[in-house]
Amino acid sequence: MKIDSSVNYIVGDIGVNYSFRNGSFDLVLDITSSNSLNNEARNNYIKEVDRVLKRDGYLFVRGLRKDGDKNAKNLLKLYPGPEHDTYIIKELNLTERVFSEKDFRQFYGQYFKIKKLLKKSGYAKFQGQNYKRNYWLAYLQKIKKSI
């Protein structure tokens, strides 16, 4: 089997309609990207990912986890954002959304079967200081819809 090893990078907004045809991709990767969308854009994003994935396509998501993350809970308290479970990082002009397990399953479960959901942690450096970040690693498969 020959694998096409070319990669095309496209800079754009993942919260808007995509120019790709229906069923164009086998796999979509979301590495801590959609957590920066507002609710309207996030809802559009999930519909568009569903649309562009092939019938048995997969979505991999690394999303910010609220459960067990003292830093996230502190940010929610000190710098609340305009929507549920969001906080604002003023220095970056960025609003981020963190997900409880219940909220994560509810949001992604609309369109995808959760094959595996893992809790992971890592460190991010911000203004010279390391902060522990907790993540959801989710392996999702497109739900087959009857026609």
C-alpha positions in Angstrom: 0.0 0.0 0.0 1.3 3.4 -0.9 0.6 6.2 1.6 0.5 9.8 0.5 3.0 11.5 2.7 2.2 15.0 1.6 0.7 17.4 4.1 -1.1 20.6 3.4 -1.3 23.1 6.2 -4.2 25.5 6.1 -4.6 28.4 8.4 -8.2 29.2 9.2 -11.0 29.4 11.7 -12.3 25.9 12.7 -15.5 27.4 14.0 -16.8 28.4 10.5 -18.1 26.3 7.6 -15.4 24.3 5.8 -14.7 24.3 2.1 -14.2 20.6 2.0 -16.7 18.1 0.5 -18.8 15.8 2.6 -16.9 12.7 3.6 -13.5 14.0 2.6 -11.5 12.7 5.5 -10.8 9.5 7.4 -9.4 11.3 10.5 -9.6 14.8 12.0 -7.2 15.9 14.8 -8.2 18.5 17.4 -5.2 19.1 19.6 -6.4 21.6 22.1 -8.0 23.9 19.5 -11.7 23.8 19.8 -11.5 24.7 23.5 -10.8 28.3 22.4 -14.1 28.6 20.4 -17.2 30.2 21.8 -20.4 28.0 22.1 -21.8 29.1 18.7 -18.5 28.4 16.8 -18.0 25.1 18.8 -21.4 23.9 17.8 -20.6 24.7 14.1 -17.2 23.0 14.4 -18.7 19.7 15.6 -21.3 19.7 12.8 -18.6 20.5 10.2 -16.2 17.8 11.5 -19.1 15.3 11.4 -19.9 16.4 7.8 -16.4 16.2 6.4 -15.6 12.8 8.0 -16.2 9.7 6.0 -18.9 7.3 7.3 -16.6 5.4 9.6 -14.2 8.3 10.2 -12.4 9.1 13.4 -11.9 12.2 15.5 -9.1 12.5 18.0 -9.5 15.3 20.6 -7.2 16.6 23.2 -9.4 18.9 25.2 -8.9 20.8 28.5 -10.2 18.9 31.5 -11.9 20.6 34.4 -12.1 17.5 36.7 -9.2 17.4 39.1 -7.5 20.6 37.7 -6.9 23.1 40.5 -5.4 25.6 38.1 -8.4 25.5 35.8 -10.8 25.9 38.7 -8.8 28.8 40.0 -8.8 30.5 36.6 -12.6 30.0 36.4 -13.0 31.7 39.7 -10.5 34.6 39.2 -11.0 35.3 35.5 -14.5 34.0 34.5 -15.4 34.0 30.9 -18.7 34.9 29.2 -19.9 31.3 28.8 -20.2 28.2 31.0 -16.8 26.8 32.2 -14.7 29.5 30.4 -12.0 31.7 31.7 -10.1 34.6 30.1 -6.3 34.8 29.8 -6.0 38.5 29.3 -2.3 38.4 28.5 -3.0 36.2 25.5 -6.4 37.7 24.6 -7.8 34.2 24.8 -10.9 32.6 26.3 -10.6 28.9 27.0 -13.3 26.3 27.8 -12.6 23.4 30.2 -14.8 20.3 30.2 -16.1 18.1 33.0 -16.4 14.5 31.9 -20.2 14.8 31.8 -20.0 17.9 29.6 -17.4 16.3 27.3 -19.4 13.1 26.8 -22.6 15.1 26.2 -21.1 17.5 23.7 -19.1 15.0 21.6 -21.6 12.2 22.1 -24.1 14.0 19.9 -22.1 13.0 16.8 -19.5 10.5 17.9 -19.2 7.2 19.7 -16.5 7.6 22.4 -14.2 4.7 21.8 -11.8 5.7 24.5 -11.6 8.6 26.9 -8.4 9.0 28.9 -7.3 11.5 31.6 -3.8 12.9 31.0 -1.7 15.7 32.5 1.1 17.8 31.2 2.8 21.1 31.9 2.5 24.4 30.0 4.9 27.3 30.5 3.3 30.7 30.9 5.2 33.9 31.8 8.2 31.8 32.9 6.2 29.6 35.2 5.1 26.0 34.7 1.5 25.2 35.2 0.0 21.7 35.3 -2.7 21.2 32.7 -5.1 18.3 32.7 -6.5 17.0 29.4 -9.0 14.6 28.0 -7.6 12.4 25.2 -10.6 11.1 23.3 -10.7 8.6 20.5 -14.1 9.1 18.8 -15.8 7.4 15.8 -18.4 8.9 13.7 -21.9 7.6 14.4 -23.4 5.9 11.4 -26.6 7.5 10.5 -29.4 5.7 8.7 -30.5 7.3 5.4 
